[in-house]
Amino acid sequence: DDTTRIVTTGFPQVVFVANAVNRGLTQANNQGRDIARGRFIVFLNPDTIVPDGTFRRMAEIMDHEPALGVLAPRLVDERGRFTPGIMGHRAPTAWTLTNGFLLLSRLSHDLFPGIHRTADVHGLEDCDWACGACLMVRREVAEAFNWRQFGSGDDFDYCIQIREKGWRIAATGDAQVVHLIGRSFTLAKPRTWAGTASNFALYLRERHGPLYTLLGIAGMRLGLRLRGSVHYLLYLATRDPERLHKVNKL
């Protein structure tokens, strides 16, 4: 699109890098980190809108909490509403993956705990991982940890390696970012994710072995297939393009 011209002509103070080839999200994050300046580094997805003052408030929180390595804002949709499942929360187990992908966690946050947050965030709340749509990271933390495996849960993989080294991961309800949830994939080719492993599955395999991991993968696939089928049937009945978007995303 016309991003290169818009940024270079309209925002000359920005250090803009136009790669000759698409290096992928994780490598581009590392590339940006290496040339970024400042006490904090923000990783921001393209399908986001950042209200004025958001980063200033997040920086104030980071300054006040020196043990905080990664901070995520409250994520809302284009209407300003918190949506369950949009923010990261718990580390995966076969149980939490199944609950989350089958949306059982939305029925009860306590009886069916999932990997994503289903309750709104208020104040500063610690979590195992946070959604990579917008993450503010302390410079010394960003320099010590790389974004690694691209695919489902690359933000989880990034956060969990930081958390396991003793840094806090948290979300705040005092700053928010609009996340348009997957709009950057609207025009992507269907095989964008082909050949990439789920970082949730990799995490299970490293800690619990292959058989336990198969249970987690089965729960994820069952949830994705059932939800995709429901949205497709609703699309056939209503011809609502939003339903088809959700099918493609799932």
N, C-alpha and C positions, 0 to 999 in steps of 0.2 A: 504494500500500500504506500501511502505518501508520508509515512512516519519520518523517514530520514530528512526530507525537505522541511517538514513542519518543525521538527526539533532543532535542526541546525540553523534555520533562519529565524525562528521565533524565540529560541532560548539559547543564545550563543554562550551563556555561562555554563551550560551543561557539557560534560565530557561525554560525547556520543560515540559509541563503537558500532560500526556496521560490519559484521562478519561476512565473509564471502560465502560461507556455507552455514547452515543451521547447525550449531553445535549442541543444541538441546538445552533444556532448562537447567539441569544441574551444572553443566560445564559453564554455561553463561553466567550463572550465579557466582561461581568461583572466579570467573574472569572479571566480573564487575567488582567483586570484593577486593581483588588485588589492586585495582586502580582507585578505589573509593577513598575518601578522606573523612576525617571527623572521629569523634569518640564513639559514635554508634553507627552501625551499618543497617540499612533497611533493605530487605528483600521483598519485592512487590510484584505481584502478578499483573499482567496486562488487562485483565477483566475486573479492575477495581477502580473506585473513585474515592479520593481521599479528601475529606472536608478540611477546611482551614483550621489550624491549631492542633490537629491530631498528632503529628509527630512531635510537636513541642510538648504536649501533655505526656506522651509516652517517654520522652527523654527525661522529663521531671521525675517520673516514677522510677526510671532506671537509676537516676542519680540518688534517689532516696533509698533504693534497695540494692546495695552493692553486691549481694550474693545472687542477684538475678542475672542470668546469662542471656535469656531470650524472653521477649515480651511480645504478646500478640494482642491486637485490639479486639473489641467486640465487633463481629462481622454481621452485617445486616443486608437485606435484599434491596432492590431499587426503590422500594416503598418505605424503607427504614425499619423493616420488621426483622426481629431475630427469627431465624429458621432452625429448628432442630436438625442436627446432622451436618451443619456447615462448619463447625469448629472442632478441632481435635480435642481429645480428653484423656482417655485411658490407653495404656499399653495393651496390645492384643493378646488374647488367649483364644482357644477354639470356641469357648463359650461367648466371650465378648464380640468376636467377629460374627458369629452366627446371629446373635441378638441384634447387632448393628445392621448387618446387611439384610436381614429379614424385617427390619424396622420394629422388632419387638421392644427395643429399648425405648421407643417413643410411648409405649403403653405404660411402662413403669421404669423410672430411672434407677430404682433400687432393686426390683425383682429381676429385671433383665438388663443389667449393665452392658453398655456397648462401648465401642472405641471412640465414638464422637459424643460431643456434648449435646444433651437433649434439654437441659435447663438453661435459662438465660444466665449470663454472667453479671455479677454485681461486685463492684470494688475490684480488689486484686485477688485472684484465685489461682493457686498452683495446679498444675496438670502434668501428666506424663509427656505430652507432646502438644503442639499447637499447629493449626493450619498454616501452610506456607504461603497463603494468599498475601499475607502481610506479616513479616516478622522483623522486629527491631532487635539487633544482636550487639552485645558489647564488643568493642573492637578486638580486645585480646582473645575473646571467645571465637569470633569470626575468623581470626588469623590462625587459630589452633585447630579448627575443624573444617573439613571439606564437605560440600554436598557430594554424595556418592552415587548410588544406584538410581538411575532414572526409572520411573514407573509409579504404579500406585503406592502411595505412602512414602515418597522420597522425602517429604517434610517430616514424617514420623522418624525415618532413619536419621535425619539430620539432628532432630531434637533429642532423640533417645541417646545418641552417643555423647551429647553434651551433658545431659542429665546424669548419665552413669559416671561422669567424671566429677560430680558433686555440685554442678551449677543448678540453680532453680530455673524452671520453665513455668511461665504464668501467662494468664490472660487477664485483661482489665476491662471492666465495664465503663471506665471513665474516658475512654477514647474509642471511636468507632470508625470503621471503613466499610464502604459499600462494596460487596462482592457479588458480581453478576453470575457467579457459579457456573464455570465451564464455558462461558461465551467465547473464550479464546480457542475452543475446540470446535466451534460451530461449523467452520469451513475446513477443518482438518480432514485429511484423508482417513478413511475408515481404519487403515492399518497403522495409525499413529503409534499405538501401544504394542503392536505385534513384536514378539521377541523379548519384551521386557518382563521381568519377574516382579511379583508383588513383594514389596518390602515388608509387609506384614507376614507373608509366608516365609520369607528369608529369616525374619526374626524368630518365628516359631521353630524353624528347622535348626537354627543355631543353639536353641535352648532346650528343645523338647524332642527332637528327632523327627524322622520322616513320617511315622504313622500318626503321631499327634498333629503334625502339619497337614496331613491329608484331611483330617477332620475340619480344620480351620478353612482349608481351601474349598471343601465341599459346602460348608456353610456360606462362604462368600459367593460361590457360583450359583447356589440355589437361590439366594436372595436376589442376585443380579438378574437371573433368568426370569424369576417370577415377577419381579417389579417391571422388567422390560416388557414382558408379555401383557401385563395389565395396562401399561401406558400405551402400547400399540393398539390394543383393543379399544381403548378410549379415543385414540386418534382416529381409528376407522369410524367410530360412532360420531365424533364431533368435528373431525378435520381441523382440530386445533393444532397449529404448528408447534406450540409449546410442548404438547405431548410427544410429538415426533423428536423434538430436541432432546427430551429426557430419554427417549428410547436410544438415540444415538450415543448419548453420554453414558448410559448404563452399559 
